[in-house]
Amino acid sequence: MITKRTIGLRIVLILMGLFIISSGLNIGLGGMLTLGWGGPNNFFEVTNMRPYLVQDSHVRFVGGIWLGIGLFFLIAATDLKKYKLNLCFSFALIFLGGLLRLAQMHFEITFGLPVVGSLIAELVGMPLLYLWLTKVLQDS
C-alpha cells in the first residue's frame, strides 16, 4: 500500500539522489579542484604535479563512488522493499563518512557553516532515514 509516508520517503530519496549525483559529478569530473559547483575551487596551488595527479585520480574515483550512491538512491526509490538492505547499508556508509569528518580535528571547520549542514545530514539524517524506511515498510 502506498501511503503519504511512502511517497514522502521516495521524494526525499530522489532529491537526495539528485544532490549526491551533482556533487559526485562535481568531484568526479573536477578532481581535487572540483568543477566549482559547491563553492570556490581556488583553494590550493599545485607545486608537484605528479603526486598531485595521483591524488587527483583517487579523488575522482571517490567522486565516482559518490555518484553511484546517488544513482542508487534514484533506483531504490522505485521499490523500497526490494532495496531495503542496500539502502540501510548506504545510510550506514554515509553515517560513517560523517563520523570520519571528525577525524580532521578542526572543529571550527567541521561545525562551521560550509560543512555543518552536510554533517547534520550524515549524522542525524541517515539514522532518521533508516527509522523512516523501517516504519514505512512495517506499515505496508
C-alpha positions, 0 to 999 in steps of 0.5 A, spaced: 500 500 500 502 506 498 501 511 503 503 519 504 509 516 508 511 512 502 511 517 497 514 522 502 520 517 503 521 516 495 521 524 494 526 525 499 530 519 496 530 522 489 532 529 491 537 526 495 539 522 489 539 528 485 544 532 490 549 526 491 549 525 483 551 533 482 556 533 487 559 526 485 559 529 478 562 535 481 568 531 484 568 526 479 569 530 473 573 536 477 578 532 481 581 535 487 579 542 484 572 540 483 568 543 477 566 549 482 559 547 483 559 547 491 563 553 492 570 556 490 575 551 487 581 556 488 583 553 494 590 550 493 596 551 488 599 545 485 607 545 486 608 537 484 604 535 479 605 528 479 603 526 486 598 531 485 595 527 479 595 521 483 591 524 488 587 527 483 585 520 480 583 517 487 579 523 488 575 522 482 574 515 483 571 517 490 567 522 486 565 516 482 563 512 488 559 518 490 555 518 484 553 511 484 550 512 491 546 517 488 544 513 482 542 508 487 538 512 491 534 514 484 533 506 483 531 504 490 526 509 490 522 505 485 521 499 490 523 500 497 522 493 499 526 490 494 532 495 496 531 495 503 538 492 505 542 496 500 539 502 502 540 501 510 547 499 508 548 506 504 545 510 510 550 506 514 556 508 509 554 515 509 553 515 517 560 513 517 563 518 512 560 523 517 563 520 523 570 520 519 569 528 518 571 528 525 577 525 524 580 532 521 580 535 528 578 542 526 572 543 529 571 550 527 571 547 520 567 541 521 561 545 525 562 551 521 557 553 516 560 550 509 560 543 512 555 543 518 549 542 514 552 536 510 554 533 517 547 534 520 545 530 514 550 524 515 549 524 522 542 525 524 539 524 517 541 517 515 539 514 522 532 518 521 532 515 514 533 508 516 527 509 522 523 512 516 524 506 511 523 501 517 516 504 519 514 505 512 515 498 510 512 495 517 506 499 515 505 496 508 
